[in-house]
Amino acid sequence: MPFEIHPLQLEDLNESFLVGEKAFHAHNRLVYTGILSDASRAVLVKSREGDFPEPENTKNFKVLNEKGEIIAGSRWSIQKEEEEVTISVEEAVNKRIKSEITEMRHELARNLYTIFAQGKRDVLGFYVDSDTPTTSEPNSEKKKVLKFPPRIELDVLYVHPNYQRRGIASDLLKWGFEKSEELGLPLYLEATAEGRPVYERYGFETVKVQGFDARLYGVDEQVEYA
């Protein structure tokens, strides 16, 4: 029986998080001190509940094996118009830091997520003049507004380690490629060092690589993100 792709449902969140934990074990061992408790996982599950019912610009998928178990999944965002960036890097990071998660290495996570947030602005961001002047004085300069371009963004893609190298990632990426062609929009994603070769095989171009020295936070690893 081939693997089947279906829309992810609200009631699937806990199971999908368990699969994601296994898929992102290399990343998680940096951010967390150990396996998440049920209480900590519940915090993360709660943070995703806003995806359901799905907003118009969000698509969540799950992949089921022959037993009906979730073994992979993905989440996509569709941005058809220019997107004004209304929050700072610090505010974007604060949304990802969960103080209730006792296993989180909070200082490490804050610095790592700052790299992610700033890197996205460096790659995608551009400034335009606002309709609002910087002061009420006549002929004053207009404010600069940061925007991201229209795009289809892969927010996350995960495959259980026992099911990797079976073409599942390719099947999940197919939706994005088809939607990109349909709407005439570019694709954007961020990847771990493990995921980067996979995406490059499917034609994604690496435009920025960020190193992160976890040894500064007591973890004996140096990693890269693209």
WOLIN-V894342 format. One record per residue. N is the residue number from 0. RES is the residue in three letters. SS is DSSP state (~ for helix, > for strand, _ for the rest). PHI is phi in degrees with one decimal (none if undefined). NEAR is the number of other ideal C-beta (glycine too) atoms within 12 Angstrom. Layout:
n	res	ss	phi	near
N	RES	SS	PHI	NEAR
N	RES	SS	PHI	NEAR
This chain:
n	res	ss	phi	near
0	MET	_	none	8
1	PRO	_	-71.0	12
2	PHE	_	-67.3	28
3	GLU	>	-120.1	20
4	ILE	>	-104.9	27
5	HIS	>	-136.0	22
6	PRO	>	-62.6	25
7	LEU	_	-75.1	36
8	GLN	_	-111.3	22
9	LEU	~	-53.5	20
10	GLU	~	-70.3	14
11	ASP	~	-88.6	29
12	LEU	~	-59.1	29
13	ASN	~	-63.4	24
14	GLU	~	-63.4	26
15	SER	~	-66.2	40
16	PHE	~	-66.0	32
17	LEU	~	-62.3	26
18	VAL	~	-67.2	35
19	GLY	~	-60.4	35
20	GLU	~	-59.3	29
21	LYS	~	-70.1	26
22	ALA	~	-67.3	34
23	PHE	_	-105.6	29
24	HIS	~	-59.6	23
25	ALA	~	-66.7	22
26	HIS	~	-68.9	32
27	ASN	~	-65.4	33
28	ARG	~	-71.2	23
29	LEU	~	-78.5	34
30	VAL	~	-78.7	37
31	TYR	>	-117.0	28
32	THR	_	-80.7	21
33	GLY	_	-176.2	16
34	ILE	_	-64.2	17
35	LEU	_	-67.2	30
36	SER	_	-72.9	18
37	ASP	~	-59.4	15
38	ALA	~	-66.1	15
39	SER	~	-68.8	26
40	ARG	~	-64.1	30
41	ALA	~	-62.3	19
42	VAL	~	-63.7	25
43	LEU	~	-67.9	31
44	VAL	~	-60.7	28
45	LYS	~	-59.4	20
46	SER	~	-67.6	19
47	ARG	~	-95.2	28
48	GLU	~	-64.3	21
49	GLY	~	-66.2	16
50	ASP	~	-76.9	29
51	PHE	_	-131.8	21
52	PRO	_	-61.2	13
53	GLU	_	-61.4	21
54	PRO	_	-62.7	15
55	GLU	_	-58.1	11
56	ASN	_	-97.4	23
57	THR	>	-127.1	25
58	LYS	>	-132.7	30
59	ASN	>	-115.2	36
60	PHE	>	-127.9	38
61	LYS	>	-130.2	37
62	VAL	>	-115.7	41
63	LEU	>	-109.6	29
64	ASN	_	-87.6	22
65	GLU	_	-67.1	12
66	LYS	_	-92.3	11
67	GLY	_	81.3	15
68	GLU	_	-87.8	21
69	ILE	>	-73.8	36
70	ILE	>	-123.6	35
71	ALA	>	-167.7	39
72	GLY	>	-173.9	44
73	SER	>	-156.1	40
74	ARG	>	-135.5	35
75	TRP	>	-120.0	37
76	SER	>	-122.5	29
77	ILE	>	-114.5	29
78	GLN	>	-119.2	28
79	LYS	_	-83.4	19
80	GLU	_	-120.8	14
81	GLU	_	-59.0	19
82	GLU	>	-111.5	26
83	GLU	>	-77.2	20
84	VAL	_	-88.7	25
85	THR	_	-103.8	12
86	ILE	_	-121.1	16
87	SER	_	-78.5	15
88	VAL	~	-58.8	24
89	GLU	~	-60.7	16
90	GLU	~	-66.2	15
91	ALA	~	-63.4	23
92	VAL	~	-68.2	24
93	ASN	~	-58.7	18
94	LYS	~	-68.5	17
95	ARG	~	-94.6	27
96	ILE	_	-84.2	27
97	LYS	_	-111.4	28
98	SER	_	-62.2	14
99	GLU	_	-71.8	18
100	ILE	_	-85.1	29
101	THR	_	-70.0	17
102	GLU	_	-78.5	27
103	MET	>	-74.2	29
104	ARG	_	-82.3	26
105	HIS	~	-65.7	23
106	GLU	~	-66.8	19
107	LEU	~	-59.9	30
108	ALA	~	-59.9	30
109	ARG	~	-61.4	25
110	ASN	~	-71.5	27
111	LEU	~	-66.8	37
112	TYR	~	-68.8	33
113	THR	~	-65.5	25
114	ILE	~	-60.7	30
115	PHE	~	-61.3	31
116	ALA	~	-65.2	32
117	GLN	~	-71.0	25
118	GLY	~	-62.2	28
119	LYS	~	-63.5	31
120	ARG	~	-66.6	23
121	ASP	~	-65.4	19
122	VAL	~	-81.6	26
123	LEU	~	-99.3	28
124	GLY	_	-69.0	25
125	PHE	>	-147.6	18
126	TYR	>	-107.6	17
127	VAL	>	-131.1	18
128	ASP	>	-73.4	16
129	SER	>	-81.7	17
130	ASP	>	-74.1	11
131	THR	>	-99.0	13
132	PRO	>	-70.2	15
133	THR	_	-70.2	15
134	THR	_	-138.7	11
135	SER	_	-85.7	8
136	GLU	_	-69.2	8
137	PRO	_	-58.0	7
138	ASN	_	64.3	9
139	SER	_	-71.0	13
140	GLU	_	-66.3	13
141	LYS	>	-79.7	15
142	LYS	>	-65.6	16
143	LYS	>	-95.5	18
144	VAL	>	-114.5	20
145	LEU	>	-83.0	27
146	LYS	>	-133.4	22
147	PHE	>	-108.2	28
148	PRO	_	-77.6	24
149	PRO	_	-57.3	22
150	ARG	>	-171.5	31
151	ILE	>	-113.4	32
152	GLU	>	-115.3	32
153	LEU	>	-86.4	37
154	ASP	>	-74.3	30
155	VAL	>	-161.9	33
156	LEU	>	-143.4	41
157	TYR	>	-140.1	40
158	VAL	>	-134.8	36
159	HIS	_	-54.0	30
160	PRO	~	-53.0	20
161	ASN	~	-71.4	15
162	TYR	~	-120.5	27
163	GLN	_	-76.0	23
164	ARG	_	64.8	14
165	ARG	_	-122.7	19
166	GLY	_	85.2	20
167	ILE	~	-70.1	34
168	ALA	~	-60.0	38
169	SER	~	-60.1	25
170	ASP	~	-64.4	29
171	LEU	~	-71.0	38
172	LEU	~	-72.2	32
173	LYS	~	-56.1	23
174	TRP	~	-60.0	28
175	GLY	~	-65.2	36
176	PHE	~	-62.6	23
177	GLU	~	-66.9	17
178	LYS	~	-69.0	26
179	SER	~	-62.6	27
180	GLU	~	-69.0	14
181	GLU	~	-62.7	13
182	LEU	~	-95.7	20
183	GLY	_	67.9	12
184	LEU	_	-115.9	26
185	PRO	_	-75.0	26
186	LEU	>	-99.7	34
187	TYR	>	-138.7	33
188	LEU	>	-155.5	40
189	GLU	_	-119.4	35
190	ALA	_	-135.5	35
191	THR	>	-76.8	31
192	ALA	~	-62.0	25
193	GLU	~	-70.3	24
194	GLY	~	-81.3	32
195	ARG	~	-55.2	24
196	PRO	~	-60.8	17
197	VAL	~	-62.0	28
198	TYR	~	-67.3	29
199	GLU	~	-65.1	17
200	ARG	~	-63.7	16
201	TYR	_	-96.0	25
202	GLY	_	98.9	16
203	PHE	_	-71.9	26
204	GLU	_	-105.3	18
205	THR	_	-79.7	22
206	VAL	_	-109.7	20
207	LYS	_	-156.9	24
208	VAL	_	-122.2	21
209	GLN	>	-116.8	29
210	GLY	>	-89.5	18
211	PHE	>	-141.5	29
212	ASP	>	-96.9	19
213	ALA	~	-71.6	26
214	ARG	~	-63.3	14
215	LEU	~	-64.6	17
216	TYR	~	-118.5	23
217	GLY	_	85.9	13
218	VAL	_	-114.2	25
219	ASP	_	-81.1	12
220	GLU	_	-149.7	22
221	GLN	>	-122.9	16
222	VAL	>	-132.0	30
223	GLU	>	-129.7	27
224	TYR	>	-131.0	31
225	ALA	_	-125.0	30
